Amino acid sequence: MPALAALHASGHRVLAVYTQPDRPAGRGQQVATGAVKEFALRSGLPVEQPATLRDPAAVERLAQWKADVMVVVAYGLILPPNVLSIPPMGCINIHASLLPRWRGAAPIHRAVLAGDTQTGITIMQMDAGLDTGPMWLERITPISSHESAGILHDRLAALGAEAILAALERIAAGSIVARPQPAEGATYAAKIRKEEALIDWSQSALQLDRQVRAFNPWPVAETRLHGQQLRIWEATAIDTATAATPGSVVATNGSGIAVATGAGLLQLTRVQLAGRKAVTAAEFLHARQLDGIVLG
């Protein structure tokens, strides 16, 4: 959405906004309107929501806009070759990684999960491959050791908005040339599966800390407490050796709930029981005695 807002506020003319069809969301499964569509409607921009871009009618409709370039941001649908070739300047993607690292659907989550110390935005010319096209421009940013995927996403969205404006200006002026991606260092950022959120306490506290941050705000890391789902929104790795069984709660205080792992302790600081709201560990402990409990 920041990229759309930046393009609309600039001197570029946004002919139409393409976004996926409205879908049921939340507990009530009511049809929800996405933020991109809401912004477009508020701004008086035409909105198109085809279920697929492989339908000849949808492709014909897209061509009728006669756009010079298509800017693509996490669209979620495959753009076939006949669509990529419609605009004279092609399709330009705002990708949330430093390509060729983390091609694919979940580059932000995978970067945090892998413990990457930096990431960024790549403005890329789209081709028929999966994030394999030549690169116009990059913006690099560090990943904080305490940063969740959600916070990093928002930072990268703002960075991407700035980068796409700079890239379009330089492309139009002929002052930059697209560079092929390096042959070495390609990795694949597979789509996040909900089952990946389940905590394995035999892993190290450092890895579990990354898991908690990578899966916040979705799907949210989780374990079991007395057979109930316990979601872990925030936690901190503590480099303290322990002989306790992984998953054992070894200490509780106002700072958090310290749980033994395969190496070190993971201090839970914000948690949520199924059907309840997320609370701080101190609030969670008001009505519960967890010392000695084994999670998982």
C-alpha positions as CSV (number, residue, x, y, z in Angstrom):
1,M,0.0,0.0,0.0
2,P,2.8,2.6,0.7
3,A,4.0,2.1,-2.9
4,L,0.6,2.8,-4.3
5,A,0.2,5.8,-2.1
6,A,3.6,7.1,-3.2
7,L,2.9,6.6,-6.9
8,H,-0.5,8.3,-6.6
9,A,1.0,11.3,-4.8
10,S,3.8,11.6,-7.4
11,G,3.6,12.9,-10.9
12,H,2.8,9.4,-12.2
13,R,-0.7,8.7,-13.4
14,V,-2.2,5.5,-11.9
15,L,-4.6,4.2,-14.5
16,A,-5.9,1.3,-12.5
17,V,-5.3,-0.8,-9.4
18,Y,-5.2,-4.5,-9.6
19,T,-5.7,-6.5,-6.4
20,Q,-7.0,-10.0,-5.5
21,P,-10.7,-10.6,-5.1
22,D,-12.3,-9.9,-1.7
23,R,-12.3,-13.0,0.5
24,P,-13.8,-14.1,3.8
25,A,-11.6,-13.2,6.8
26,G,-11.6,-13.4,10.6
27,R,-13.7,-15.6,12.9
28,G,-16.9,-14.6,11.3
29,Q,-15.6,-15.3,7.8
30,Q,-17.1,-12.1,6.5
31,V,-15.9,-10.8,3.2
32,A,-13.3,-8.2,3.8
33,T,-11.9,-5.4,1.6
34,G,-8.1,-5.2,1.6
35,A,-6.2,-2.0,2.4
36,V,-5.1,-1.6,-1.3
37,K,-8.6,-1.6,-2.5
38,E,-9.8,0.7,0.2
39,F,-7.0,3.2,-0.6
40,A,-7.8,3.0,-4.3
41,L,-11.5,3.6,-3.8
42,R,-10.9,6.6,-1.4
43,S,-8.5,8.0,-4.0
44,G,-11.0,7.6,-6.9
45,L,-8.8,5.0,-8.7
46,P,-10.4,2.3,-10.8
47,V,-10.1,-1.2,-9.1
48,E,-9.8,-4.5,-10.9
49,Q,-10.0,-7.8,-9.1
50,P,-9.7,-10.7,-11.6
51,A,-9.6,-14.2,-10.1
52,T,-6.8,-15.1,-12.5
53,L,-4.8,-13.4,-15.2
54,R,-4.9,-16.5,-17.4
55,D,-8.4,-15.7,-18.5
56,P,-8.3,-14.1,-22.1
57,A,-11.0,-11.6,-21.1
58,A,-9.0,-10.5,-18.1
59,V,-5.8,-10.1,-20.2
60,E,-7.7,-8.1,-22.9
61,R,-9.1,-5.8,-20.2
62,L,-5.6,-5.3,-18.8
63,A,-4.3,-4.3,-22.2
64,Q,-7.1,-1.8,-22.7
65,W,-5.6,0.4,-20.0
66,K,-2.6,1.0,-22.3
67,A,-0.2,1.5,-19.3
68,D,3.4,2.3,-20.0
69,V,4.5,0.1,-17.1
70,M,3.0,-2.2,-14.5
71,V,4.3,-2.0,-10.9
72,V,3.8,-5.2,-9.0
73,V,4.0,-5.6,-5.2
74,A,3.2,-8.9,-3.5
75,Y,0.3,-9.5,-5.9
76,G,0.0,-13.2,-5.1
77,L,-1.0,-14.3,-8.6
78,I,1.2,-15.6,-11.4
79,L,1.7,-13.2,-14.3
80,P,1.9,-15.2,-17.5
81,P,4.3,-14.2,-20.3
82,N,1.5,-12.6,-22.4
83,V,0.7,-10.3,-19.4
84,L,4.3,-9.4,-18.7
85,S,4.7,-8.2,-22.4
86,I,1.6,-6.0,-22.4
87,P,3.1,-2.6,-21.2
88,P,6.0,-1.2,-23.3
89,M,8.2,-0.9,-20.2
90,G,7.2,-4.3,-19.0
91,C,6.3,-5.2,-15.4
92,I,8.5,-4.0,-12.5
93,N,8.4,-5.8,-9.2
94,I,9.2,-4.4,-5.7
95,H,10.7,-7.4,-4.0
96,A,11.4,-7.5,-0.3
97,S,14.9,-9.1,-0.3
98,L,18.3,-8.5,-1.8
99,L,18.1,-10.8,-4.8
100,P,19.1,-13.5,-5.6
101,R,18.7,-14.3,-1.9
102,W,15.1,-15.2,-0.9
103,R,13.3,-15.5,-4.2
104,G,9.7,-16.6,-3.7
105,A,6.7,-15.9,-1.5
106,A,8.0,-15.3,2.0
107,P,11.3,-13.4,1.8
108,I,10.8,-11.4,5.0
109,H,9.8,-14.3,7.2
110,R,12.7,-16.5,5.8
111,A,15.3,-13.8,6.3
112,V,14.3,-13.4,10.0
113,L,14.1,-17.1,10.5
114,A,17.5,-17.7,9.0
115,G,19.1,-15.0,11.2
116,D,20.1,-12.7,8.3
117,T,21.6,-9.5,9.6
118,Q,20.5,-7.5,6.6
119,T,17.9,-7.4,3.9
120,G,16.4,-4.8,1.6
121,I,14.4,-4.0,-1.5
122,T,15.2,-5.0,-5.0
123,I,13.4,-3.2,-7.9
124,M,13.4,-5.9,-10.5
125,Q,12.3,-6.3,-14.1
126,M,9.9,-9.3,-14.1
127,D,10.5,-12.2,-16.5
128,A,8.9,-15.7,-16.8
129,G,11.0,-17.1,-13.9
130,L,10.4,-16.8,-10.2
131,D,12.0,-13.5,-9.1
132,T,14.8,-14.2,-11.6
133,G,14.7,-11.0,-13.7
134,P,17.4,-8.3,-14.0
135,M,17.7,-5.7,-11.2
136,W,17.3,-2.0,-11.6
137,L,18.0,-0.7,-8.1
138,E,18.6,-2.0,-4.5
139,R,18.1,-0.5,-1.1
140,I,19.8,-2.2,1.9
141,T,18.7,-2.2,5.5
142,P,19.9,-4.0,8.7
143,I,17.7,-6.5,10.5
144,S,17.6,-5.8,14.2
145,S,18.1,-8.9,16.5
146,H,14.8,-7.9,18.2
147,E,12.7,-7.1,15.0
148,S,9.6,-9.1,14.1
149,A,8.6,-9.9,10.6
150,G,5.7,-7.5,10.9
151,I,7.9,-4.6,11.9
152,L,10.4,-5.4,9.2
153,H,7.6,-5.7,6.7
154,D,6.4,-2.2,7.4
155,R,9.9,-0.7,7.2
156,L,10.5,-2.5,3.9
157,A,7.1,-1.3,2.5
158,A,8.2,2.3,3.2
159,L,11.6,1.7,1.7
160,G,10.0,0.0,-1.4
161,A,7.8,3.1,-2.0
162,E,10.9,5.4,-2.0
163,A,12.8,2.9,-4.2
164,I,10.2,2.5,-6.9
165,L,9.9,6.2,-7.4
166,A,13.6,6.6,-7.7
167,A,13.8,3.6,-10.1
168,L,11.1,4.9,-12.4
169,E,12.6,8.3,-12.6
170,R,16.0,6.9,-13.5
171,I,14.6,4.3,-16.0
172,A,12.7,7.1,-17.7
173,A,15.8,9.3,-17.8
174,G,17.9,6.4,-19.1
175,S,20.4,6.9,-16.2
176,I,20.4,3.3,-15.0
177,V,20.8,-0.1,-16.6
178,A,19.2,-3.3,-15.3
179,R,21.8,-5.8,-14.1
180,P,21.5,-9.6,-14.3
181,Q,21.2,-11.3,-10.9
182,P,24.4,-12.9,-9.6
183,A,24.7,-16.6,-10.5
184,E,25.7,-17.5,-6.9
185,G,23.7,-17.1,-3.7
186,A,20.2,-17.9,-4.8
187,T,17.8,-19.2,-2.1
188,Y,14.1,-19.9,-2.2
189,A,11.7,-18.4,0.3
190,A,8.9,-21.0,0.4
191,K,5.4,-19.9,1.5
192,I,4.9,-20.1,5.2
193,R,2.9,-23.1,6.4
194,K,0.9,-22.8,9.7
195,E,2.5,-26.0,11.1
196,E,5.9,-24.3,11.0
197,A,4.7,-22.2,13.9
198,L,4.8,-25.1,16.4
199,I,7.7,-24.8,18.8
200,D,10.2,-27.6,19.1
201,W,11.8,-27.0,22.5
202,S,14.8,-29.2,21.6
203,Q,16.0,-26.4,19.3
204,S,18.3,-23.6,20.6
205,A,16.9,-20.6,22.3
206,L,18.5,-18.4,19.6
207,Q,16.6,-20.4,16.8
208,L,13.3,-20.3,18.7
209,D,13.7,-16.5,19.3
210,R,14.0,-16.2,15.5
211,Q,11.0,-18.4,15.0
212,V,8.9,-16.2,17.3
213,R,9.9,-13.0,15.5
214,A,9.6,-14.5,12.0
215,F,6.0,-15.7,12.7
216,N,4.8,-12.5,14.2
217,P,2.1,-11.4,13.2
218,W,1.3,-14.6,11.3
219,P,1.0,-17.5,11.9
220,V,2.4,-16.8,15.5
221,A,4.7,-19.3,17.2
222,E,2.8,-21.7,19.5
223,T,3.2,-24.5,22.1
224,R,0.9,-26.4,24.4
225,L,0.1,-25.7,28.0
226,H,-2.0,-28.4,29.7
227,G,-3.1,-29.4,26.2
228,Q,-4.2,-25.9,25.2
229,Q,-2.7,-23.8,22.5
230,L,-0.4,-21.1,23.9
231,R,0.7,-18.6,21.3
232,I,4.1,-16.8,21.9
233,W,4.0,-13.3,20.4
234,E,7.3,-12.1,21.9
235,A,10.3,-13.7,23.5
236,T,14.0,-13.3,24.1
237,A,16.9,-15.8,24.0
238,I,19.0,-16.0,27.1
239,D,22.5,-17.5,26.9
240,T,22.3,-19.4,30.2
241,A,23.1,-23.1,30.4
242,T,20.5,-25.4,32.0
243,A,20.2,-29.1,32.6
244,A,16.4,-28.9,32.6
245,T,14.3,-30.9,30.1
246,P,13.6,-28.7,27.0
247,G,10.2,-27.2,27.4
248,S,10.4,-27.0,31.2
249,V,9.5,-23.7,32.9
250,V,12.5,-23.0,35.1
251,A,11.7,-19.5,36.4
252,T,8.8,-17.0,36.4
253,N,9.0,-13.3,37.4
254,G,7.9,-9.9,36.2
255,S,10.4,-10.1,33.3
256,G,8.9,-13.2,31.8
257,I,8.6,-17.0,31.7
258,A,12.0,-18.7,31.3
259,V,11.7,-22.0,29.4
260,A,14.5,-24.5,28.9
261,T,15.5,-25.2,25.3
262,G,18.1,-27.4,23.6
263,A,20.6,-24.7,24.3
264,G,19.9,-21.8,26.6
265,L,16.7,-20.3,27.9
266,L,13.8,-18.7,26.0
267,Q,12.1,-16.0,28.1
268,L,8.5,-15.5,27.0
269,T,7.3,-11.9,27.4
270,R,4.0,-11.8,25.6
271,V,1.7,-14.8,25.3
272,Q,-1.9,-15.7,24.4
273,L,-4.1,-18.6,25.4
274,A,-6.7,-19.9,22.8
275,G,-9.8,-17.7,22.9
276,R,-8.1,-15.0,25.0
277,K,-6.3,-11.8,24.2
278,A,-2.5,-11.5,24.1
279,V,-1.0,-10.3,27.4
280,T,2.3,-9.7,29.0
281,A,3.9,-12.6,30.8
282,A,3.5,-10.7,34.1
283,E,-0.3,-10.4,33.4
284,F,-0.4,-14.1,32.4
285,L,1.2,-15.2,35.7
286,H,-1.2,-13.3,37.9
287,A,-3.6,-16.3,37.9
288,R,-1.2,-19.1,37.1
289,Q,1.6,-21.0,38.7
290,L,3.9,-22.3,35.9
291,D,7.1,-23.2,37.7
292,G,8.0,-26.8,36.9
293,I,5.4,-27.1,34.1
294,V,6.6,-28.7,30.9
295,L,5.4,-27.0,27.7
296,G,4.8,-28.7,24.4
